[in-house]
Amino acid sequence: MNETYVTVQGWVGSKPQFKEIGGRTPQVTFRIGSTPRQFLGDRGWSDRPTTWFNVECWRALAQNTFESVHVGQPVIVTGKLLTKEWTTEAGERRSRVILDAHSIGHDLSKGTTSFTKSAPRAEAAWSDSLRRATAETVPSDAAAHSLPDPDLVTPYPPDEFPARPLPLTASTQEAEAA
């Protein structure tokens, strides 16, 4: 309640920085600049001052963002504004507003992109560092069984999306034939 949710359209202004909090939780931070344009009649278009946002994202969104988003690309970021506060070693209180991202995507009004679905949740829970650590400490024949088989694991329970054929009426069959 009383949280500020925003959607920002802009350009990635810094290289996404990846780190794992507590050695397990992925976090990515980067900056996005949003420059509004104003039409001035006979003088044409003019850029207004750029507003910069510090974007922070976590877990699967962090991993996917780190692999997909690069400096200079147009993106749309949706999330909530948060204020981070801290005290410096000199005792000065500081604060910074961040955009805690819930979703990030390329702005398709500026170009094209291609989508690749992430690994299922059961496998995605294992970070690459944990996979490497497991492979190094467990004998090779046992390591093959430490991760679920991606062909057998789905991110949804089997009864969540039942597969049933849709009933076709005469009008839908005619529409599909056209």
C-alpha positions in Angstrom: 0.0 0.0 0.0 1.2 3.5 -0.7 3.9 2.3 -3.1 4.8 4.2 -6.2 4.8 2.0 -9.4 6.2 3.4 -12.6 7.0 2.4 -16.2 10.0 4.0 -17.7 10.9 4.0 -21.4 14.5 4.9 -22.1 18.0 3.7 -23.0 20.4 1.6 -21.0 23.1 4.0 -19.9 25.5 1.7 -18.0 26.7 -1.9 -18.2 24.6 -4.2 -16.1 26.5 -5.2 -13.0 25.9 -8.8 -11.7 26.5 -10.0 -8.2 25.1 -12.7 -5.9 23.9 -11.6 -2.6 24.7 -14.1 0.1 26.3 -16.3 -2.6 22.9 -17.4 -3.8 20.5 -14.6 -4.8 21.3 -13.0 -8.2 21.1 -9.2 -8.4 21.7 -6.9 -11.4 21.9 -3.1 -11.3 22.2 -0.6 -14.2 21.2 2.9 -15.1 18.5 3.9 -17.6 18.1 7.4 -19.1 14.8 8.7 -20.2 14.8 11.9 -22.4 11.4 13.3 -23.2 10.9 15.2 -26.5 8.8 18.3 -27.0 7.3 19.6 -30.2 7.9 23.3 -30.6 5.8 24.0 -33.7 7.8 25.7 -36.4 11.1 25.0 -34.5 10.6 21.2 -34.6 11.4 18.7 -31.9 13.5 19.5 -28.9 15.0 17.2 -26.2 14.1 18.0 -22.6 16.5 17.2 -19.7 17.3 13.5 -19.3 16.1 11.8 -16.1 18.3 9.0 -14.8 17.1 6.0 -12.9 19.1 3.4 -11.0 17.5 0.0 -11.8 17.8 -3.0 -9.6 16.5 -6.5 -10.3 16.6 -9.8 -8.6 16.6 -13.6 -9.1 15.6 -14.9 -12.6 14.9 -11.3 -13.8 18.5 -10.4 -12.8 20.0 -13.4 -14.7 17.9 -12.8 -17.8 18.6 -9.1 -17.8 22.3 -9.6 -17.4 22.3 -11.9 -20.5 20.0 -9.8 -22.6 20.4 -6.1 -21.9 23.4 -4.0 -23.1 24.5 -0.4 -23.0 22.7 1.8 -25.6 19.6 -0.5 -26.1 16.1 0.9 -25.8 14.2 -0.7 -22.9 10.9 -0.5 -21.0 11.2 -1.0 -17.2 8.3 -1.5 -14.9 8.6 -1.6 -11.1 8.3 0.4 -7.9 10.3 3.3 -6.7 12.2 2.7 -3.4 14.4 4.9 -1.3 17.6 3.2 0.0 19.1 5.0 3.0 22.5 4.6 4.7 25.0 6.4 6.9 28.6 7.0 5.6 31.6 6.3 7.8 31.8 10.0 8.4 28.3 9.8 9.9 26.5 11.6 7.0 23.1 10.3 6.1 22.6 9.5 2.4 19.7 8.2 0.3 19.2 7.1 -3.3 16.0 6.4 -5.2 16.0 3.1 -7.1 13.6 1.5 -9.5 13.1 -2.0 -8.2 12.2 -3.7 -11.5 9.4 -6.2 -11.8 9.8 -6.6 -15.6 12.2 -5.4 -18.2 11.9 -5.7 -22.0 13.4 -4.3 -25.2 11.4 -1.4 -26.7 10.1 -3.0 -29.9 9.1 0.4 -31.3 12.9 1.0 -31.8 13.9 -2.4 -33.2 13.5 -6.2 -33.1 14.6 -8.8 -30.7 14.4 -12.6 -30.3 13.1 -14.5 -27.3 14.5 -17.7 -25.7 12.6 -19.2 -22.8 14.6 -19.7 -19.6 15.2 -23.0 -18.0 12.4 -24.4 -15.8 12.3 -23.1 -12.3 13.7 -26.3 -10.7 16.9 -26.0 -12.7 17.0 -22.2 -12.6 17.2 -22.3 -8.8 20.7 -23.6 -9.2 23.1 -20.8 -10.0 26.0 -21.5 -12.3 28.5 -21.3 -9.4 26.5 -24.0 -7.5 26.5 -26.2 -10.6 30.3 -25.8 -10.9 30.8 -26.5 -7.2 28.6 -29.6 -7.4 30.4 -30.9 -10.5 33.8 -30.4 -8.8 32.9 -32.0 -5.4 30.7 -34.9 -6.6 32.0 -37.8 -8.7 31.1 -37.3 -12.4 28.6 -40.2 -12.5 26.7 -38.8 -9.4 26.8 -35.2 -10.7 24.8 -36.2 -13.7 21.9 -37.1 -11.4 22.2 -34.0 -9.1 20.2 -31.8 -11.4 16.7 -32.6 -12.7 16.4 -33.7 -16.3 15.2 -30.5 -18.1 13.2 -32.6 -20.6 11.1 -34.1 -17.7 10.8 -31.0 -15.5 8.2 -28.3 -16.2 7.7 -25.1 -14.3 4.0 -25.8 -13.8 2.2 -28.5 -11.9 0.7 -31.1 -14.3 -2.9 -30.2 -13.4 -2.5 -26.5 -13.7 -3.0 -26.3 -17.4 -5.0 -29.3 -18.6 -4.7 -30.0 -22.3 -8.2 -30.2 -23.7 -9.2 -29.6 -27.4 -11.3 -26.5 -27.9 -14.8 -27.2 -29.1 -15.1 -26.1 -32.7 -18.4 -24.8 -34.0 -19.3 -24.5 -37.7 -18.4 -20.8 -37.6 -15.0 -21.3 -36.1 -14.2 -24.1 -38.6 -15.2 -21.8 -41.5 -13.1 -19.0 -40.1 -10.0 -21.3 -39.7 -10.5 -22.6 -43.3 -10.4 -19.0 -44.7 
